[in-house]
Amino acid sequence: MSRPGEASTESRKADSQVAARQELLRTIIATDPAVRDRSLDELCAGLDGPDLLAAAAELDLFRRSAQNLYQRVRGLFFLAAIHRYRRETGWSDSSDRF
């Protein structure tokens, strides 16, 4: 059983991880260069293996459903970069289920 303070800490961590995943999508659709031109390393810094997998799944759904070709291609590039560069440091082989 968790103590009263532990649940809120876990909840805050989960909320920040969801926010970090949403920042990937926000970056793709942004028109402001300050938001649009952020690095993938910066965006993925707070994500661990399962969160990277969830972010990749969200990106895949986004790129398949986006009407804007630029956003679809950008989502695909983000996915490729996550799998190529972040995978090596972000999750272990045991959680690689793609």
C-alpha positions, 0 to 999 in steps of 0.5 A: 500500500502506498503512503499518501505522498507517493501516489501524488508523486507517481501521478505527477511523473505520469502527467509530465511524461504525457506532457512530454509525449504531447510536446512531440506532436505540438512541435510537429504542428507548430508554426512558431520557429521557437517551438517547431525547431526544437531538437528531438533530444530535447523533446525526448529527454524525460522519456524512458523506454515505455514512454518512448514506445508510447510516444512512437505509437502516438506519432505513428497514429498522428502521421497516419491520420494527419491531412497535412503532408508536411506534418505527416512527413515530419511525424515520419522523420521523428519516428525514424529518428526515435527508432534510429537514435533514441532506441539505443539509449532509450529502451532495452531489447526486452521492451522492443516490441515493434 
